[in-house]
Amino acid sequence: MPELAAADRIEVLVLVDNVTDNLSTVPGYVAHEWPRLRARGMPRLSGRCLCCGAHGLALAITAVRGDAARTLLFDTGPDACVFERNVDRLGFDIGSVGVIVLSHGHWDHCGAMLRALEMTQLRNGGRTLPVCMHPDIYRTRAMKSADGVMRPFDDVPTRAMLEAQGAQVIEATTAQHFLDDMFFVSGEIPASPRSSPGCQDNTAARRTGRIGSPIRCSWTSASSRCE
């Protein structure tokens, strides 16, 4: 495994999160949405200019070393409309994305995957884009409601759908390095019943297609080491 390259700084741009909050106090190294929008020319505060919060997550993580900057997209949020709106409002150059990493196979983290690929290719000259994920990410999933009924989730796009949209699909459970070794992706993190009991009401289909095996959420992390 190659050595993780040191970065001069790491920038994390939150593209989608459960909420937006421009009023709470934040540390000096955290910037609210509104100053960024004003810097992009927002003349007055208006709902038309703001980002949308939505249940899910999408992060653009940029590692900078000297004059080189490499960007990884970590998840895409729940919905193409929210993802596209926020990318546009924040002025994020999605063509700079060099790899996409999907943490796990839930709709709120993968729902905008196909649109994210399409937007990236429109801005990067049509180049294929590596997409790293766990091989079990495509399994059909559901949540058991209080009345015992399984409520199915929207499926993650299939490998064929991703490849048709220009993805170079990388299915891996082991650690990976990306973008000039500036990013390390841990791969599968097995859940421990003692430290991480998992989501007990979430289930996933077995390879036979029957829904019923409990999910132990396996998170994939992306990080760079700064020195």
N, C-alpha and C positions, 0 to 999 in steps of 0.2 A: 504494500500500500504506500503510495507516495506521501511525502511529508506535506502537511498543510502549510500553505504559504501565508506569511504574515501580511496583514493589511494595515494601512495607515489609519483608516477609519471605516466604520460601518454606518450606512444610512438605511433606516427602515421607514418606508412610506406605507402607511396603512391605507389600503385601497377599499377594503370592506371590513366592517366590524359590526357587532350587534347594535351598537349605538354610536351616535356622534355627540360630542360634548365639548363645547367651546367656552364654557363658563368656569369649570373647575380649575383650581390651581395645579400647575404642572411643574416639574423640574426644569431648570434652565436649558437642558439638552433636548427638551421635548417642545415641539412647535404645534400650536393649534391650527385648525383648518382655516380660520378666517384670515389670519395674516398672509397665508399662502395665496388665498384667493384675491386679496387686495393687491399683492405684489404682481398678480397676473392681470390686474386691470379692473377688478370688480368695483364699479363706481359707488354702489350703495348696497347695503345688506338686503338680500332678497332670497326667498326660498328657491327661486329659479336658478340661483347661482350655487346653491349648497349641495354637498354630497348627501347620499341617502345611507342611513344605517339599515342593516338587514341581518337577520340571524345567519351567522356564518363568518368566514374569515378569508381575506386575501391580503398578502403582504408582498411588496416589492422591496427586496433586500439588495442593496448595492454595496459591494466591497471595493474600496479605492486603495490603490497602491501606486504611488507616484502619479504618473499621467494616465495610468490604466484604470478603468472602471468596469466592473463586471456585475451584471444584475441577474438575480434569480427571482422568479415568481413563485411564491409559496402559497399554494391553493388559489382558488378563483372566486370564492364566495358562492352564494346560492342561486344567482340569477343573472342572465346575460345583460338585462336592462340596467340593473344596479351596477354591475361591473363596468359596463361601458360608460354610464353616466359619471361615475366617480373618476375613472381614468381621464375622461374629458375635463371634468371640473378641476381636477388637481394638476392638469397639464403634464401628466406622466408620459414620457416617451416610451410607449410599449414596444417599439421596435428595438429598444436596447436590451430587452430580455434575452438572455442566452440559454436559459434552461428553465423548465417548469418542474416543480416537485409537488406531488400530491401526498398529503399526510395520511389520509385514510379514505375509505369509500363511502362517505356520506354526502348527500346532495348539497348540504350547506357549505361544503368545502370544494365541491367539484361541479356545481351546477352551471357555471359559466365557462366550462373548459373549452368547448368547441368555439365559442365566440372569442375567447381569449387567444386561441390559436389563430383564428381568422384575422383578428385585429393585428396580431404580431406579424403575421406574414405580409399583410398589406403595408406594413411599415419597414420591414427588413429586407425587401426585395424578393420575397417568396422563398427564402431559405427554410429548409426543414429545421425543426426545433426539438432538441432532446426533451422528453417528458419522462420523469422517473417516478415510479410507483411500486407498491407491493403487488405481487401477482394475484392476490386474492381480492383486489380492489373492486372487481366487477361483480362480485357476488350480490345477489338480490338481498336487500335488507328490509327490516320492518321493526316496529316498536309495538310492544304489547300494551294495550290500553287497560284502564282499571277494570273494564268489563271482561277482560281476557281475550278480546279480539285483536288479531294481528293487523296493524295499520301499515301497509307497505310504503317504502320510500321510493322516490324516483331513482332509477338505476343510473349508475355512472356510465358515460359513453363507452362503448366497446372499443377494443383495440383497433378493429377495422375502421370504426368511425373516426378515431383519433388519427390514424395513419392517412385516411382519406383527406383529413384536414391539414396534413403536413407535419404530423408529429413523428419523431423518431422514438418509438416507445421503448423504454428501458424498464423491464420488470425485474426487481431485485429485492432480496431480503437482506443482503449484505451491504456493508458500507461502500459508499461511492464518493469520488472526488470530482468536482466540476469546475469549469471556467478557470483554467490555469492554476488549478489546485487552491483557489481562493475560497472554495466552499466544500465543506464536508457534510455528507448526508449519512446519518447513522444507520439507515436501514431499519429492519424490524426490531422493535424493543418489546420483548416478551413481557406480558403482564404477570405480575406476581399476585397471587390471591391475597397475600398479607398486606402488601403495600399499594396494590392497584386492583381492586376487586372488579373493575370494569363497569359497564352500564348494564345493570341486571335486567332492565326491561327492553333492551335492544337485542335483536336476533338477526341471524343471517342464514341464507339458504345454504344447505350442504351442496356438494357437487351433484347430488341426485336431484336437486331442485327443491327439496322439502325445506320449508322454513322452520327453524326450531333450534339451531345450535346457538348458544349464547355468544355474544361478541365480547371479546376482550380487546378494547381499543388499543391498537398499536400505533404509536405516534412516530413519525419520522421528523427528525430535527435537522435544520440547516444552520450552520454557524461558521464564522471565520475567527481565527485566532489573531488578536492584535498584539503587537509588541512595540 
